Amino acid sequence: MKCYAAVLKSLVVISALLCGAAVAAQGPARALVTDIQGQATAGQRPLSPFSVCYDGDTIEVAKGGRLTLVLTQPLYEFVVTGPAKLRLTGEGLTQISGQAPKQRDLFPGRHLQLQDGLIEQASTRTRGDSRKTAFSQLSPNGSLAAASPIFRWVSPEVTGPVSFTLFDAEAKPLYTQARVDSGLHLPQTLQLAARKHYTWVITGRRLDGLKTRAQGNFIVADATQLAWRQQLGDCVPPAARQVACALLLEQAGFRSDAKRTWQSLSQSYHDLSLVRAHQTLVP
């Protein structure tokens, strides 16, 4: 996990530079390759497992080839058999020539669309010297299934104890603990309310003595969100379903659950291109 975290940190900057240029030129990321046989290109770029395709790309699959894509919007799996030429847009895949793509719902029979207004945004910010991030893998972030969450983080570059404070939406401190190691569970007497925004802040000192600070934001899921999360179930193989499941979780606000799925995929496939895809698909 330490190796993964180090790789993930180093790839954030690389991915932002390389993928950011591609996104600026071709639009947002729209699809992820989960399987490929033979040769295929997107915008004349050769495709391989976990390659990212962008809005406006012309995708070509050579004769005898077979390409499997998971689209971020709409969230379906498409299988393209060559020879075929298609255009990727926000509406999906449009056939230009050759064989038509086959569409498959990776979650058949499930009503997984949240009602309007239930999707929440969350963020994580780290302050201090931007050249060295002392805290990483902050959890929770996004929508939570538990009203009494466990707070976790990784801090290999922090020396000594860490201080923790939980705030409500009005920035009122709800709970403070001055000396924490690498995680914290809220007291059972402190029950957080559903559909309310909370912020948690951890501070400490880096190995060089400088003070560093990180912040996470989350919301406790309500009954509708919990029912949706339970219906979705676990993100299990094959890879295409895991990718779609992770993207669904991201879109629904369950960011901590989504991150665990991406990490599980990376550990299973040991493919750095999947890490890069994660950074591109989920900014």
N, C-alpha and C positions, 0 to 999 in steps of 0.2 A: 504493500500500500504506500509506503514511503517513496518507493521508486516511481509509482504511478503519480503521486502528488507532485514529485519533482518534475516529471515529464510534462504533466499537465500545466504546471507553472511556466515552464520554458516554452511550451507551445502556444500559450495565450498570445504572446507578442508576435511569434512567427505567423500564427494563423491570422491574427488581425491584419498583418501587413500583406500576406499573400492572398488570403481569402477576401479581405476587404476590397482589394483592387478588383477582383473578379466580380464581387457583388455590385460594386459601383458601376461596372461596365455592363453587366448582364442582368441586373435586378436581383431580388432576394432569392435565397436558396429555397428550392421547391421539392427536391427529391433526393433520396439516398439509395445508392446501389447496394443491394443485399446479396445478390448472386449474379454471376456472369459466366457464360460459356461461349467461347469463340471471341470475336472482336466486335467492339462497339465504341462509338465516340459520342460526345456531347459538345456541340460547338467546336468540333474538330479536335477536342481533347480526348485522348484515349481513356477509356473507363476501366476501372478495376473495382474489386469489392470495397465498399464504403466510400467510393467517390461521391461527391456532391454535384448535383445538377441544378442549374439556375433557371429562373424565369426567362423565357425567350430562347433557351437552348434548342438547337435542332439536333435531335438524337437519331443516330443511324446505327442499325444492327446489321452486320454482314450476313450473307447467306450461310445458313447452318448455325448461326449464333443464337443465343438466348439470353435475354437480359431481364432481371427482376428488380423493380424499383418500388420503394415506399414513398408516396407523396405526402408532404406535410399538410397541404390543403388542396383538395379534400383528402382525408386520411384513408387512402386505399393502397392496396398492392396491385401493381401492374406487371404483367409478364409479356414481353415483346419477343417474338420469334422472327429471325431474319429470313429473307431480306425485308427490311422495314425502315421507313423514315418518318419521324414524328416531330411535332413541335410541343414543347413543354410550356404551359401557361398557368395562370392562377386557376383556371377552370379544369386543369388536368392535362391529359395527353391528347393531342389532335393528330389524326392520321394524315400524312401527306402522300405517301405511296407505300406499296408493299402490304404486308399482312397487318391487320388491325390488332391492337393490344388487347389482352384479356384482363379484365378487372376483377378483383376479388376482395370482398369485405373480410378483413382479418378478425372481426368481432361479430360474426353473424348472429342475428336474433337478439342482439343487445341494444338497449336504448341508452346510449352513452353520451348523448348531447346534453350538456348542462343548460338550464334555463338562462335567459338573458340576465345579466347583472350578477351572476354567481362566479364569474371568472375574476380572480384577484391577481394583482401583480405584487411581486416582492423583490427585494434587492439585498445585496450584501455589499458593504463598503468597508474598506480597510484604510485607516489613516496612519500617518507617520511618513517615513521615508519610502516613497513610491518605488524606489529601486529594489527594496527588499520587503516582501510581504511576510510578516511574522505569524499571522494567523491564516489558516486556510481550512477548507472543508467545513464551514460553519453549517450547523444543522440545529434547529429547524429554520427553514425559509419557505415561504409560500403558504399554501393551505395545509392544515394539520388535521389528522384524524383523532388526536388525543387532546383533551382539555387540560391535561397536566403533562406537558411534554418533557422529554429529556434533552438537555442542551449539550451539544458536543462540538469540539473543534480540535484542530491539529495545530500545535505550536512548537515545532522543533527548534525554532530560533528565539524562543522566549525563555528567560531565566527567572526562576523564582515563581511565586504565586501570581494568580491572575484575579482581578476583581471583576465582579459580575453585577449588572443592574438591569432589571426588567422595567420597562415603561409602558404606560397605556397610550391611547391615541392622543391624549392631551399632554403628553410628556410628563405625566405624574409618575414618580418612582413607585412601583408596586412591591419590589423585592430586591434586596441588595445582599451580597455576600462578598466579603473583602478578600478572602483567601480561598481560591479554587485551583485545583490541579488541571484536569483536562476534560471535565464534564460536570454537570450539575442537574439534579432532579428537583423540581419545585416541590415545596411541602404540599401534602394532600389537602391542607386547609385552604390553599390558594387555588381556587378553581377559576379558570379563565372563561369568559363568555364567548359564545359563538357569534360569528360575523363581526367581531371587534378586532381592530388592528393593534398589534403590539410590536414593540421594538426592544431588542436586547443588545446590550453593549458590554464588551469585555475589553479590559485594558491591562497592560503589563509592560515589562521592559525587555528589550532585545538583548542579545548577548553583548552588544557594544554599548549598552547602558541607555540607549535612547528609548523614550516612551513610545508605545505603539497602541493602536486602538482599532477595534473592528466592530461592525454593527450588522445585525440581521433583523429582518422584518417578517412578520408572519400574521396569519389570521386563522382562528380556530374554525374548522368546518362546521356547517350547520347540518341538520338532519338530511336535507336533500343532497348535499355534497357527500355526506358519509354513505348514503345509499348508493350514489354513483360510484364511489370508490370501492365499495364492497362488491358491486356488480362487476366492475372491471376485473377484480381478482389480481393474482400475481402475474408479473411479466415473465413468462416462461418461454423457452425456445419453441420454434426455430427463431433465428436471428431477425427475420422480417417482422415477426410478431412482437419481439422484444423492442425493436426500434419503434414500431407503431405505438406500442404501449407506453414507451418513454415519452414520445411526442404528445400523446394524449394527456399524460400526467402533467407535462410542462404546460400545455394549453389550458388545462383545468386549474393550474395553480399549485399542484402537489409537487413542488420542485425538489424537495428532499427525497421523495420516493423516486422521482425521475432520475436524480443523480445516482442513486444506488443501482438503478437498472443500467445506466451508462457505464458505471464502474464494473458491474458484473460482466457486461459485454466485453469490455476492454481486457479484463482478466481472462476471459474464456478464449478470446481470439488473439491476444497479444499482438494487436495490429495498431500501430500508431496512427494510421489513417483514420481509424474509428474515432480516436481522440480529436483529431483535427476536424472531422465531420461534426462531432458534438459541439466544438467551439463555433463552427460555422452555422449549424442549424439552430442552435440555442444560444444566442448572443447574451 
